[in-house]
Amino acid sequence: AGATAWALELVVGDASGARVTLRTPLKRSHVGVREGDEVHMVVGSDESYFATFDAVRETYFPRTNEWIGEYPFLDRRAMPAVSARISRDAEDRAAFAERERRERAAGAGGGGYGPGPP
């Protein structure tokens, strides 16, 4: 009987229900991976709404600056900058949505036009 090869199996998904499973040989560097960690991946699809997609078999964990994947298909040097941009864009969208929510709430009592002239 041969030795058992240990593997890490990641199931990565998003709020839309999209899921992809990645299997890779287990390495010591994977010890920092936690359930619920944010990950960034490069995916491609033949559909404009990405109802189905193919993922490049590499996953980037921005919190730990860790890559998980058997073979480097991407130029990994660029991913930290791309990841930071994704995070900034998400923060900007959340701040914009919060401002709109507050403006709607403030306008609800005054007909939506805000305070009158001084």
C-alpha positions in Angstrom: 0.0 0.0 0.0 1.3 3.5 -0.9 1.3 6.6 1.2 -1.8 8.7 1.4 -1.4 12.1 -0.2 -3.2 14.7 1.8 -5.1 17.3 -0.1 -6.8 20.6 0.7 -10.3 21.0 -0.8 -11.7 24.5 -1.0 -15.2 25.3 -1.9 -15.4 28.9 -3.0 -18.7 30.7 -3.5 -20.5 34.0 -3.5 -23.9 35.4 -2.5 -25.3 34.5 -5.9 -24.9 30.8 -5.2 -22.0 30.3 -7.7 -19.6 27.7 -6.4 -16.3 26.2 -7.5 -14.3 23.4 -5.8 -10.5 23.5 -5.8 -8.3 20.5 -4.8 -4.6 21.0 -4.2 -1.9 19.1 -2.4 -1.8 20.2 1.3 1.1 22.4 2.2 2.3 23.8 5.5 1.5 27.3 4.2 -2.2 26.5 4.1 -2.4 26.6 7.9 -3.6 30.2 7.8 -6.7 29.5 5.7 -10.0 29.9 7.6 -13.6 29.2 6.7 -15.2 32.4 5.5 -11.9 34.1 4.4 -12.3 36.5 1.5 -10.7 35.2 -1.7 -10.1 36.6 -5.1 -10.0 34.5 -8.2 -9.8 35.0 -12.0 -12.8 33.4 -13.7 -14.0 33.3 -17.3 -17.4 32.6 -18.8 -19.0 32.3 -22.2 -22.1 34.0 -20.7 -22.4 37.7 -20.0 -24.0 37.1 -16.6 -21.5 34.4 -15.5 -24.3 32.0 -14.7 -21.7 29.3 -15.3 -18.0 29.9 -15.3 -14.6 28.3 -15.3 -12.1 29.3 -12.7 -8.4 29.6 -13.1 -7.3 27.0 -10.5 -5.6 29.6 -8.3 -7.0 31.4 -5.3 -5.6 34.5 -3.7 -6.2 35.2 0.0 -5.7 38.9 0.5 -5.7 38.7 4.3 -2.7 36.5 4.4 -1.2 37.3 0.9 -1.4 33.5 0.3 -1.9 31.7 -3.0 -3.5 28.3 -3.2 -3.1 26.4 -6.4 -1.0 23.6 -7.9 0.5 25.6 -10.7 1.0 29.4 -11.1 -1.1 30.3 -14.2 -1.2 34.0 -13.3 1.5 36.6 -12.8 1.1 36.6 -9.1 3.1 39.9 -8.6 0.2 41.9 -9.9 -2.6 40.4 -7.7 -2.0 42.3 -4.5 -2.6 45.6 -6.3 -5.7 44.2 -8.1 -7.0 42.8 -4.8 -6.6 46.2 -3.1 -8.5 47.9 -6.0 -11.3 45.3 -5.6 -11.5 46.1 -1.9 -11.5 49.9 -2.4 -14.3 49.6 -5.0 -16.4 47.5 -2.7 -15.9 50.0 0.1 -16.9 52.9 -2.2 -20.0 51.0 -3.4 -21.0 50.4 0.3 -20.4 54.0 1.3 -22.5 55.2 -1.7 -25.4 52.9 -0.8 -25.3 54.1 2.8 -25.4 57.8 1.7 -28.3 57.0 -0.6 -30.1 55.2 2.3 -29.6 58.1 4.6 -30.8 60.7 2.0 -33.9 58.7 1.4 -34.6 58.4 5.1 -34.0 62.1 5.7 -36.2 63.0 2.7 -39.1 60.7 3.8 -40.4 63.3 6.3 -40.1 66.3 4.2 -41.4 65.2 0.8 -37.9 64.3 -0.4 -36.8 67.9 -1.1 -34.9 68.5 2.1 -35.1 71.7 4.2 -36.6 74.8 2.6 -34.8 78.1 2.0 -33.5 80.0 5.0 
